[in-house]
Amino acid sequence: MSNDNNYDVIIVGGRPAGATLAARLGQRGWRVLLLERNTLPSLPGASCPIIYASTMSLLDEIGADERDYAANTPQLRRMVNDSEGIKGEVWIPSAGGRDYGYAIDRARFDKALWDNALRFPTVTGRDGYSVVDLLWDADRVIGVVGKAAGGKAETITADLVVGADGRFSTVARKAKAAERDEHDEHPTSLLYAYWRGVTPYDDKGAAAVAGGVPGQGYGYLVMDSADETTLIAVEGQAQLLEPPPGQAEAFYLGLVNAYPPIRARIHDAERVTTVRGMRKIGNLYRQPGGAGWALVGDAYHQKDPLDGQGIFDAVFTAKVLAEAIDAWKCGEATWDDALAWYDRVARAETHPVYMSTLRRVQDNFYRSAPPWFNKLAVRTWGRWLMEDRLVQEQLGQILTRQLKPNEALSTPIMLGAMLRGPLRDLSDFLDKEAKRYERI
């Protein structure tokens, strides 16, 4: 359109979902205005920063350079479970030529995706810009009301407004987007900070290490990240991770120092960020859109970060929404049909992982059992499963989206692991006995 203040699409939120959506629309030549409330680079709210090949392949499609968004960040080739009594490693399987992931620096990552989107001539970006309301014509959204820091409110119009503005989306709230498939029966909270000088887990290279005490109600995650920093996070039952007012840092430090494996690793380390977090993390889908508006990323679908798939969900839903918008703008589908297709395809990819994550939250943080039962699990079937090669392979394929959770870890695989575990223990016992007799 000829009006310089009218766009094909306004995207509210310039982090992974919004920036990658803008890039895909820019590839197609659509005129896009990308708005971000914060000034970039800056850290977002709480987010699991891990990405795998599945995410990186989507970023390849829009020309995002791995050397930029993962600069000075070690490749993670394994996920380690080092809970009390249960140890196991999941080596990340190759997908698209990548057999590694990253615990990326979100400030650097988000800025790289923002800059990548602005490479396209038809994409304009304005960070430090707050959208305060939607602009309506009867029951249709036709633009936004917003302002730069210290500036006056202005109206900007578009054929479509997309909310890519996260869990607490202004667009979703102003459009009164209905919530669906909400699950709040097992609420969790999260606290984390970045450290420098953390002792390496072992001599095998960078790793993401999960740990904790079975039945405790919360667990720990330690991931080697950019610029020789290490992320240390605590997640679990919301009621157990509720710091007293004004004491979040002391509360967090008490938790990480209470767990001996982490206390040993941070003995000579320094914390280099404030303690950040999220309370009572939401798990839901929202209505995908309506007349003149749509939602993407966390604004559309949000879940507990335990599965480490949040960034993938953001860039995947952005890809599908871009295809829906393009079909609508090209006259190949009505907006209602395009929106329904977007919702259907996005749910088909994300819903199995969503349900799996909800089960894992319950099992990891809310499943109560007598101490004797936890000890038995540690010594037998829990350990057998985590040490089993086939189980480890399929867990890796779930992480990299090569298998959906409902397609993996079938009954034969699990029963096989339960049979192989005792045989492995017997073999180890016989080897030890043989060596003992050799020394006599």
ABEGO torsion letter per residue (X at the ends): XABAABBABBBBEABAAAAAAAAAAAAAGBBBBBBBABBOBBBBBBBBABBBAAAAAAAAAAGBBAAAAABGBBBBABBBBABBGBBBBBBBBBBGGBABBBBBBAAAAAAAAAAAAAABAABBBBBGBBBABBBBBEABBAEBBBBBBGBBBBBBBBABBBBAAEAABAAAAAAGBBBBGBBAABBBBBBBBBBBGBBBABAAEBBBBBBEBBGAGBBBBBBBBBGGBBBBBBBEBAAABBBBBGAAAAAAAAAAAABAAAAAAAAABBBABBBBEBBGBBBBBBBAEBBGBBBBEAAABBBBAAAGAAAAAAAAAAAAAAAAAAAAAAGABBAAAAAAAAAAAAAAAAAAAAAAAAAAAAAAAABBBBAAAAAAAAABAAAAAAABAAAAAAAAAAAAGABBAAABGBAAAAAAAAAAAAAAAAAAAAAAAAAAAAAX
